[in-house]
Each structure stands twice: as structure tokens, then as C-alpha cells.
Amino acid sequence: MTELPAQPVVHEVNTRVWLRETEQRTGRTTGLGDVPKDVWDEITPAGIDAVWLMGVWERSPRGRSIALDNPALRTAFAEAVEDVGEEDIAGSPYCIRRYEVDAALGGAAGLAAARAELDRRGVGLLLDYVPNHVAPDSPWVGEHPEYFVQGAPEDVLRDPAAFLDTGRAVLARGRDPFFAPWPDVVQLNAFSPALRQATGEVLGHIGVICDGVRCDMAMLLMNAVFARTWGERVGSPPQQDFWPEVLAAVRRRHPGMIFAAEAYWDLEWALQEQGFDFCYDKRLYDRLLHESPDSVRSHLRAGEEYQRRLVRFLENHDEPRAARMLAPDKERAAAVLIATLPGATLWHEGQFTGRRVHLPVFLDRRPDEPADAALRAFYERLLSGVHRSGMRTGRWQLLDCVGWPDNDSGRDLIASCWTGPAGRFLTVVNLSGHPAQARIPLPWGELGAESWELTEILDNDRYGRSGAELLESGLYVDLPPWGTHLLSVVGNASAAAA
């Protein structure tokens, strides 16, 4: 097992797409155990701590058939890949038949070889877990109907889109309370003691072959949410919530296993309290893309310990591509902010090269898109610079941006700093399309009368400032639209010694 840092940087990779493109490059069949070393190097650039191989588990043939017969899905597939064929439709990676590595990807041996390659690079491995539902052809459906939310024959007649008659039992189809049931999965019963035990056993097995899991729609299993969703069909909630019971059982076997929750509806703190190491920060994503800098700043006023257990991202397989949603300068500004905040950081394969097509997860082929070499170089500098600096081993603090009576453009700036054994580091990001100026009071009382050198981590530009000025007035910044500073702050004596 690779020991991940307290705030890991994770690279999500669509496993089937990645392997198919590797086959095209090498001209030979490629499973997880056959990936060339240089291809592993490409997805583990400097600054990546873990790779999330999304979609390695055995997908459901029945679920795939349901997808093939769904006109809305077929339209979405054709919009993403114009010449898509049935051979390109693998089925949903979240319609899982069994938690066994798909034989088409190299099976268990292939994953073990992949993990060994990552271990050699000091990079961890994350996989998926879907706690809310399984495929209708999962062995559990026939062997353990007690694991599921059940209905009656009249439910199938009344609402066949919401219930499935397996021949042995009537089971509810999986759902999120705010949407129609998903046609390709059946609903597990979070209140079932047998299901809780089985979940712990499956996660215990997964913990042998990876370093952690990303739990899909984790909030759906919380007692309060599950009770509201299913009501009388599942009876009264157990005394203990789902996740504390399950995670405690798994951690007795794998104390270092990482659990990251896909989380919405402002339930991040509750899921952290129930045992998750990290939870998605969808609120920050929405604010960065659609709201004001003031909204972003308000979000970042939360306690540092809470923020250290959030997952920051600009895209993932569920969200549109950042290059599609953000102008180039805005994407770079947002990326600098994301990379220098406390918490885990999630990057999505293809994000670094500017891919714009949001690929449905059912597909294992994507269209060719030209790589943006300048964007790739920017991300390489950003990830490696933040990693080499060691800034995220320190303590983080949000800083004020002070304007003037006739100039409040500083309200569009987000400033923060890291302080620790690696040194002092300052990030300032202009989250607006116009220039912004402000003075930023710094928290380092030890600056004193010494002269200080501020070095841009991304391009090595250097600025000299006196400690007296920095303490008395704060650092003056004047940034262009979507401009950034990512600075190390070193005393001249220290800089000369270095």
C-alpha cells in the first residue's frame, strides 16, 4: 500500500477509454498489465499522488442492453461521438454486476500489475464503489433479495419503471429522491443489517487491491436521506447510521484505507463526521463557474480542518469539461486557486490538454481532439511547482484584500497563504475579467526590517520588498483580468544561502 499525503492530488482516468487509446498507439491488445511504462508516466506527472482508475469493475450485460434500447442515451452518445457504434458502448461503470476486475481489462492480475507500476512511482490507486445499487443481473439479486428495497406484484403493475419482478421477488429500481428511478439498477436497502455486513465484506476485499475508494452518491445511504427517500417501505432507521457502521468494520481490517464521498445537498460535513476522509466540494465548483468572487470568498471562510477534508475540482466525469465551460484565462486562474487550497485536489484525464467533449461514461471511445500544448505546459508547471514547494504541508489561511474608497476592485481578488516548515507561500487570484488592485495584510509578524524576495513559482519572476512595508501596509498587488500570483516569500539572506 502506498501511503498517501494528508491532502492528496488525484488524477481520474477513464480506464476503458485510456486502454483503448493505448491499444491504438501500440498496435497491440492492451490490458492493465500491458500498459507501457511511458504511458503510465503520462498519467502520473510530477505532483500526482494517486490515480483513480474509474470503471474497472465488471459491467452488466443486462444494463448495457437497457442502455442500447434507450433513445435519449443513444442521442447523447451520438452527440459526443458522431460515428459511435454499438461496439463503442460498454455500458455504465456504475451499473456493476460484480466487484471483480473486468476480464476485458486484464482481470485481477492486470490490476495487480497496474498497482505495482503505480507503487514504483510512489503513486496510490483509487477505485470506485457504488453503495446505493447494483445491476439487475448481479448475483445478489437472485441470492440475497433481503439486501434490497422490496415491493409487491401490484407495484410492478402500477409503476413498472420503478419496480422489477425478478421472478423471486419484486425489487425497487435504484433512485435519487429528486429524479426518476434509474432503469438499469436495483436499490439496495441501507437499513438491512445483512446488506451492511455484505457491504463491509466487499469493501474489505477491495481494500486488499487498492489504497482507497471513491463512493458514488454516498449521501443516499445516510439514515435521514434514505428514510425520506423510501419511507414506509424500509421501516424505521436503525439506531446507527450506515456509514459509521460500515466504515468501522472496514477500517478494522484496513486502517489506512482512504474513503472519498461523492456528496451533494450540503451534507459534506455530516459525511465527514460519519467517517469519510474526503467529500466532494461541489459548492466551490458551482461558485467558481457561476457566481461572484465574494461567493467564493465566503465559501473559503469555513474552518481549515473542514476544508482539508474536501475534494476540490474543476471537472470530473459527471461535469462538463473545464475547457468548454471556462475561457482559457479563467480556467488557468481557477486552476491556480484549486491547486493551492487545502483539501484533496482532483484532476480529470484530458483536462490538462484542453479536451472539450464531455463523454458519457457508457462509452469506451472518444473523439480525437487536438491537444493544447500551452495548456499542458501550464498544468505541468502548476502541479510540479506546488508539489516541489511543499506548501501544502503547512497551515493555510484566507487573507483579506483591502481596497480604497475610490477603488473596490480588490473584492474580486482571492488571497491566501501557507505557512510551515517548507516556508511561506502566497496565492492571489483575480476572479474577474477586469484589472484588480488591493493591499494584502500578511500574517507573518517576523518579516521585520529585513528585505524579502517574492518569487513566482510558475515563471520564476522575482520581486524585492522590505519587511517594514509588508508589515505596515501589506503587499500591494495589481493583477490583470484573471491574473494570478503564486509566490514563495524568502528573506534575502535565506535566498542567498539557497
N, C-alpha and C positions, 0 to 999 in steps of 0.2 A: 504494500500500500504506500502510495506517495503522500507525504504529509503536506497538505495544502496550507498556504498562509492564512492568517485570520481573515483577510479580505481578498479572496482570490479573484483573478481575472480569467474569465471563462470564454472559450470560443465555441459557439454552437455550429455543428456541421450536420447537414442533411446527409446521412450516411449513404443511402442508396444513390442519390444524385452524384455525390462525390466519387463513389466507387465506379459508377458508370462512366463518368468523365475520365477517371484514371484508366479504365479499360481502353477508351478511345485514344488516349495518349500513348499507352504502352503497346497496344495491339494484341493484348492477351487477356484472358479471363482474370479478373481481379476480385478476390475476396479480402476480408480484413487481414488475413495473414499473408497477403501477396503484395501489399502496397509498398512501392519503392521508398527507400529512405528519404529521397529528396522530396517526395510528395508529403511525407509526414512532416518534414521540415517546413513546408509551405504553410501548414495549418498550425504550426507551433512556433510562430515568430517570437523573438525576444519580448518578454513581458506577458506571455500567456502562461497561466498556472495550471489550467485544466481544459480539457476538450470534452464537450458534451456531444457524444455520438447519438444524435437524435434518430430514433426509428430503427433500432437493431432487432427488436423482438419479432417473433413470428406473427405476421399479419393474417387476418381472417379471410379465407377464400369466400365465405358467405358475405362478409362485409364488402369485399371487392365487387361481388355480383350486384349487391344493392347499389353501390356507387355507379356501376356501369349502367344501371337502369334508371338513374336519377337525371332527368333533363337539365335541372338547374346546375348540378355539378358538372355535367358534360359541357355545358356552355362555359362555365368558369374555366374548365380545363382548356378548351379551345381558345379562350381569350388569352390565357397565359402562354400556350404553345400552339401556334396556328395549325401545325400539321400533326397534332397529337393523335396517336393511335392507341388501340386497346392494350398493346404491348407496353405502352408507357405508363399505364395506370396500375400501380402496385397495390392500391387500397390504403386506407388510413393507418398511419402508425399508432393511432390512438384507439383503434379497433383491434385489440390484441387477442389472439387466440390462446397463446401460451407464452409465459416468460422464459422462452428458450431462444437463443440467438438464431435468427433465420438461417436455414441451411444455404440459401442463395447468397448470403453474405459471408459464408465461411464457417458458420456454426460456432460452437463453444471454443474450438481450437483456434479459429480465426480471431475471435475476440481476445483470447489469451495472448496471442501473438501481438495484437494491436496494443494491448495494455503494456506488454513488455517494451514495445517501441517507445511508448509514452514515458514509461518509467525511466528508460535510459536518458531521456531528455529532462527528467525531473518534473514531468507534467502529469497531473492526475487525470482520471477518467470519470465522467459522469454519464449516467444513463437515465432513461425515463421510467416513471412508474405512474400508472393510471388507477387511482384508488376507487373511483366512482363507478366504473362499469367495465364489462368485458364483452367480447364478441359473442354473438348468439351461438356460434359453434365452439365456444370454449368448453373444454371437458367439464368445467364446474357446472355448466347448465344442466347436463344430464346427471352428474354425480352428486351435486350438492345444491338442490333447489332451496335449501334453508339459508343459503348465503344471499338470497335475492329478495327484493321487494316483490311481493306476490299479489296477484289479483284473482279474479274469478272468471268463469266462462262468459258471463254476461258482460264483463269489462271488454273482452275482445270484440263482442258483437257491437257494443256501444261505441268503442273507440279503438279500432284496430291499429291506428297509428301510435297508440300509447301503450299497447299490451301485445304480448307474444305468447301464443299457445305452443308450448314445446312438445306436447303430447303427454308429458308427465306432470306439468304444472303450467299455470298462467303466470308469466313474469312481466313486470313493468319494463318498458324501454327506458334507457338512461336519459336523464334530463338535467338541465339547469332550470331553476324555477322561473326564469324570465323569458324562456324560449320554449318552442315546441319540442317534443321528445326527439332524440336522435334516432333515426330509423335503423342504424346498424349496430346498436349496442343494447345490452340489458343491464338493469340497475341493481347494483349491489346494495345490501342493507347494512348501513353503518351501525345500526343498533343491534345487529346479530352478534352474540358472543362468538359463534363459530366463525363468522366472517372475520372478526377482529383477529382471532387466533391465526386464521389462514393468511391474512394479510401480513402479519408479523413473520410467518414462516417464509412467505415469498420474498419479502424484503430481506430477511436473513440470508436467503440463497443469493439474492442479487448483491448483497454486501460482500460476498466472497470474491466476486469477479469485477468489482469496480470500487471507486472511492466515495461515491455518493450518488444521489438521485435527485432529479427534478420531478416533483409530484404535481401532476396535472390537476388543475382546478381543485386544489387542496381544501378550499373553504367549504366545498359542497358536503364534506363529511363531518363538519363540526355539528355537535348536537343541536344547537339552536337553528342552524340553517337547514339541517336535514329534517328536523321536526316541522319547520314551516313548509318545506317542500312536499312532504309526504303525509303529514297529518295522521289521521287515524289508521292508515294502512300499516304504520310501523309501530304504533303504540307509544308509550311514554319513553322519553330518553333514559338511557342508563345513567347511573349516578356519575360515572366517569366519562369524560369526553373521549371521542375516538382517537385523536392523535396522541394525547399523553399516554394512553394505554398501549397503543401500537408501538410508538417510538421508544418507550421504556423497554419493551420486550426486545426490540431490535438492538438497542444500544447495550443491552447486557451481553450480546454476542459480538457487536461491532461498535465499541465505544467511540471510535474516531470517524464513523461514517457521517457524511455530510447530507443534510436534508434541506432542499430548497423548494419553497412552495410557490406555485403559480397562484396568485392571490388578488382578489378584487374586492370592491364594496367596503373599503376602509377597514378590512379585517387583518391587516398586516400585523399590527401589534398583538392582537389576540392569538394569531398563529405563532408568533414568536414566543408568547407566553406558554403556548401548548407544546413547545419543544422544537420548532423549526429553527435551523441555523440562519436561514435567509428567506426573505419573501420578496416577490416582485414589487418594484416601486412603479406601478402603472400611473399613479398620480403625477409623479415627476415627468414621466414621458408625455402625458397629456398637457401638462403645463408648459413644457418646453416647446411643444409643437403648436399649441393653440392659444396659450394665454400669455399674460404680461410678465415682464421681469419681476414686478412686485409679487406676483403669484408664485413664481419660482422661489424668490427670497423667503416668502412666508413659509413655504414648504420646508426649506432648509433650516428653519429656526428650531425644528424638532431636536430633541436630545441626541447627542453624539452616539450614545450606546445603541439607541434605537436605529439610527441611521447606519451604523456599522453592520446591521443585520438586514439591510435592504439590498436588492439586486437592481442596479441602475442599467438602463439600456436605451438605445435609440431605435432599435428594431429587433425583432426575433421572428420566428416562422409564422406567428399569428398576426404580426403587424405589417403594414406596407413598408417597402424598402425606404430607408432614410434618404437615399439619393433621389427618390421620386417625390418625397414629401417636403424636402428642405432644399433651398438654394445652396449652392456649394459653400459659400462663406458662412451661412448659418449652420450648416452641418458641421463644419470644422469648429466653429465656436462652441456648439453644443457638445461635440466630442471632447474638447478640452475640459469642459465643465464635468462631464460624466466621468472622465478618466481620473479626475483629481478629487472626487468626492469620497467620503467614507462609504464603506459597504463593498459588496461584490460588484464586479463590472462584467456585463455580458455583451460580447460582440458576436455578430452573426456572419457566418462564412458568406463571402460575396460583398459584404458591406465595405470592406477595405478597398475593393476595386470598382465600387460605384454601380453595382447591379441595381436595376430599376424594376425588374419584373418580380412581382410577388407570386411565388409559385405555390399552388395548392399542395398540401402535404401528401395528397394521394399520388402524386406523380413522381416518377424517378428519372425524368428528363426535363431539362430546362432549355430555353432558347439561348443561342450564342449571343453574348453582349460584349462590346469592346471594353477592355479593361482601362480604367482611368489611372494612368501611371503616376500622375501627380498626386492623386488622392491616396494611392497605395503608399507612396513615399511619405506623405504626411502622417498616415496612421502608423507606419513603421517608426517614424521619429517620435511620435507621441507615446506609443506603447513602450518602446525601449527607453525613452527618456524618463518617463515616470518610474519605470522599473529600476533603472540604474540609480536614480536619485535616492531611492529608499524612503521617499517622503511619506508613504502610506504606513510606515512603521511607527510614525509619531502620533501626536494628538492633533485633531482637526478643530478648526474654529471658523465660524462665519464672521466676516468683518463688515463694519459699516462703510458706506461710501458717502462722504459728506460733500454736498454741493454748496452753492451760493444763492442769495436771494434772487439774482437775475439769471441763474443757470441751475436748473434741477435735473440736467441730463444724467447726473450721476445715479439717479434712481434706476437707470437701465443697466447699470453695472452690477455684477455679482462678484464679490471678492471673498476669498477665504485663504487660510494658511494652514500649514502643517509645521509642527514643532516637535523635534525629537532627536534621538541620537544621530540621525543622518544629517541633521542641520535644520535650517529654516527655509521654508518654501512658501511662495505667494502665487496665487492664481487670481487673475482678474479677467472677466469675460464681459464683453459688451453684447448684450442680448437685444440689440436693436439695429435698425437699418440706417441710423444716423450717428455722427460722432458723439462721444460722451466723455465728459471730464469730471473729475472728483479728486478729493484728497482722502486717502485711506489711512486712518489711525492704525498703527501696528501694535501688537500686544507684547513686543519684546523690549521690556524696560532696560535690558542690559546693553542696548545699542550704544548708549553713552555718547562720548565725543569722538569716538573712533570713526574713520571713514569706512564705508561699506561698498562692496561691489555686488550689483544685481545682475545676474547672468541669465539670459533667456535659454531655457533648456532645449527649446526646439530649434533655434538657429544660432545660438552662442553669441548673440549681441550682448554687449556689456554696458552697464551704466554705473557711474560712481555717484554716491550720495553720502552726505555727512550724517552721522548718527544723531547729532543735535537737531538737524532739520527734520529727520524722520520722526523723532520723538515729539518735537514741538508742534509741527504742522501736519504730520502724516505724509505719506508718499503721494505726490501729485501724479495722476495718470491722465492721459489724453489718448483715447483709443478711437480708431476709425470704425465705421459700421462693421459689426460682427468681429471686431478685433479682439485679440487676446494678449495677455502677458502670462507666461509660466516661468517664474523666476526662482532661482536659488539666491539666497542672501548670505553673503560671506564677508567677514571682516577682511580688510586689505591685508593684514598680517597673515591671516589664515589662508587667503587666496595666494599670497606669495609663497607660503610654505608648501601649498598644494602643487 
